[in-house]
């Protein structure tokens, strides 16, 4: 019986460690952000090279992801409204979802900030294997200054991000 319990515990530990491995970023602090192009929900296209000279928060999310939905609900009030600069861009990229689904979700939630789609999920694998929501704070030179994974309203991640963005905008 003890051997069975020990084997089960070791198996659970191995599964937990493997799950954490998938959360690691391919792109980390200090790396140059990869070049990519995404389609915005208004039909325009934008690439990271277009955003050079701006501070950019690249946010990966999906409509089916509860932590993503919670995070998006505070982005407008805690980030966009507090930063409000022409030199800042939020690039919220829906991972693996079609335009119609994202537009319906956007309308239902009343979001007005920029959203992009990556229907074939080609951009996200440049950054990580799994784990959303995920944010990459990129400075004006295209260098990643911070990476956040997951969302918990009690952690106040946007308070810290707002402070970092303000510093980068100086």
C-alpha positions as a printed NumPy array, in Angstrom:
array([[  0.   ,   0.   ,   0.   ],
       [  2.832,   2.419,   0.887],
       [  4.543,   1.647,  -2.424],
       [  1.321,   2.379,  -4.306],
       [  0.871,   5.717,  -2.519],
       [  4.514,   6.606,  -3.138],
       [  4.219,   5.689,  -6.821],
       [  1.066,   7.799,  -7.15 ],
       [  2.746,  10.759,  -5.428],
       [  5.807,  10.508,  -7.674],
       [  3.605,  10.313, -10.762],
       [  1.652,  13.417,  -9.696],
       [  4.887,  15.283,  -8.997],
       [  6.261,  14.363, -12.429],
       [  3.044,  15.516, -14.117],
       [  3.141,  18.822, -12.188],
       [  6.768,  19.423, -13.15 ],
       [  6.033,  18.627, -16.792],
       [  3.115,  21.083, -16.755],
       [  5.389,  23.796, -15.353],
       [  7.961,  23.076, -18.077],
       [  5.379,  24.028, -20.703],
       [  4.851,  27.41 , -19.048],
       [  8.417,  28.518, -19.658],
       [  8.869,  31.253, -22.201],
       [ 10.838,  30.923, -25.397],
       [ 11.16 ,  34.717, -25.324],
       [ 12.46 ,  36.084, -22.018],
       [ 13.455,  39.378, -20.422],
       [ 16.313,  40.946, -22.347],
       [ 15.482,  39.18 , -25.635],
       [ 14.578,  41.076, -28.779],
       [ 10.891,  40.52 , -29.504],
       [ 10.323,  38.264, -32.548],
       [  9.087,  39.88 , -35.756],
       [  5.512,  38.926, -36.647],
       [  2.426,  40.345, -38.321],
       [ -1.15 ,  39.934, -37.1  ],
       [ -4.546,  40.962, -38.401],
       [ -6.42 ,  43.454, -36.262],
       [-10.167,  42.983, -35.768],
       [-10.787,  45.997, -38.023],
       [ -9.078,  44.165, -40.923],
       [ -5.802,  46.09 , -40.854],
       [ -2.487,  44.345, -40.309],
       [  0.236,  45.326, -37.878],
       [  3.74 ,  44.015, -37.334],
       [  6.206,  44.463, -34.522],
       [  8.481,  46.464, -36.831],
       [  5.58 ,  48.939, -37.301],
       [  5.59 ,  49.469, -33.54 ],
       [  9.312,  50.252, -33.106],
       [  9.59 ,  53.473, -31.14 ],
       [  6.558,  52.61 , -28.996],
       [  6.282,  50.747, -25.721],
       [  4.16 ,  47.664, -26.502],
       [  2.388,  45.187, -24.284],
       [  1.865,  41.987, -26.282],
       [ -0.98 ,  40.078, -24.61 ],
       [ -1.954,  36.527, -25.618],
       [ -5.463,  35.424, -24.658],
       [ -8.481,  33.367, -25.78 ],
       [-12.227,  33.697, -25.278],
       [-12.457,  30.21 , -23.709],
       [ -9.797,  30.982, -21.052],
       [-11.286,  32.132, -17.685],
       [ -8.068,  33.831, -16.438],
       [ -7.789,  35.609, -19.82 ],
       [-11.35 ,  36.854, -19.534],
       [-10.679,  38.106, -16.003],
       [ -7.489,  39.828, -17.142],
       [ -9.17 ,  41.493, -20.118],
       [-11.87 ,  42.858, -17.816],
       [ -9.291,  45.011, -15.996],
       [ -7.081,  45.946, -18.945],
       [ -9.199,  48.941, -19.977],
       [ -9.545,  50.509, -16.522],
       [ -6.23 ,  49.539, -14.984],
       [ -3.949,  49.844, -17.992],
       [ -5.33 ,  51.704, -21.   ],
       [ -7.077,  54.47 , -19.05 ],
       [ -4.102,  54.959, -16.72 ],
       [ -1.352,  55.02 , -19.349],
       [ -3.103,  56.754, -22.245],
       [ -0.096,  57.684, -24.396],
       [  0.457,  57.784, -28.146],
       [  3.793,  56.091, -27.438],
       [  2.098,  53.036, -25.88 ],
       [  0.283,  50.188, -27.669],
       [ -1.574,  47.232, -26.228],
       [ -1.485,  44.388, -28.735],
       [ -4.043,  41.878, -27.427],
       [ -3.788,  38.775, -29.634],
       [ -6.482,  36.103, -29.548],
       [ -4.731,  32.76 , -29.936],
       [ -6.234,  30.248, -32.361],
       [ -9.673,  31.835, -32.766],
       [-11.535,  33.106, -35.806],
       [-12.452,  36.748, -36.324],
       [-16.211,  36.214, -35.92 ],
       [-15.803,  34.64 , -32.492],
       [-13.479,  37.412, -31.275],
       [-15.758,  40.16 , -32.65 ],
       [-18.8  ,  38.636, -30.919],
       [-16.892,  38.35 , -27.623],
       [-15.538,  41.918, -27.985],
       [-19.041,  43.282, -28.593],
       [-20.575,  41.315, -25.695],
       [-17.906,  42.6  , -23.295],
       [-17.886,  46.162, -24.616],
       [-14.115,  46.276, -25.153],
       [-12.703,  49.157, -27.17 ],
       [ -8.961,  48.524, -26.954],
       [ -7.067,  47.108, -29.964],
       [ -7.448,  43.38 , -30.533],
       [ -5.75 ,  41.131, -33.051],
       [ -6.361,  37.572, -34.168],
       [ -3.97 ,  34.718, -34.786],
       [ -6.445,  32.102, -36.094],
       [ -3.821,  29.508, -36.993],
       [ -1.907,  30.148, -33.74 ],
       [  1.304,  30.869, -35.644],
       [  2.523,  33.777, -33.497],
       [  2.148,  32.332, -29.978],
       [  4.656,  29.452, -30.567],
       [  7.331,  32.086, -31.229],
       [  6.907,  33.118, -27.577],
       [  5.932,  29.988, -25.617],
       [  4.564,  26.453, -25.827],
       [  1.565,  26.934, -23.528],
       [  0.087,  29.047, -20.788],
       [ -2.224,  31.999, -21.297],
       [ -2.88 ,  34.738, -20.471],
       [  0.665,  35.795, -21.136],
       [  2.126,  39.3  , -21.451],
       [  5.379,  40.581, -22.927],
       [  6.312,  44.183, -22.157],
       [  8.479,  45.486, -25.018],
       [ 10.456,  48.734, -24.902],
       [ 10.855,  51.285, -27.719],
       [ 13.914,  49.443, -29.053],
       [ 12.082,  46.105, -29.272],
       [ 13.62 ,  44.527, -26.159],
       [ 11.407,  42.466, -23.829],
       [ 11.47 ,  44.097, -20.382],
       [  9.012,  41.872, -18.524],
       [  7.038,  38.658, -18.957],
       [  3.926,  37.701, -16.973],
       [  2.069,  34.404, -17.097],
       [ -1.42 ,  33.826, -15.739],
       [ -3.699,  36.261, -13.983],
       [ -5.026,  36.699, -10.476],
       [ -6.856,  39.9  ,  -9.546],
       [ -5.356,  39.698,  -6.048],
       [ -1.809,  39.956,  -7.47 ],
       [ -2.448,  43.437,  -9.003],
       [ -0.238,  42.659, -12.012],
       [ -1.37 ,  45.77 , -13.819],
       [ -0.275,  48.082, -11.023],
       [  3.274,  46.861, -11.538],
       [  2.987,  46.851, -15.335],
       [  1.601,  50.405, -15.359],
       [  4.617,  51.544, -13.33 ],
       [  7.029,  49.798, -15.695],
       [  5.286,  51.216, -18.763],
       [  5.442,  54.737, -17.346],
       [  9.187,  54.319, -16.724],
       [  9.741,  53.084, -20.274],
       [  7.759,  56.016, -21.683],
       [ 10.068,  58.577, -20.019]])
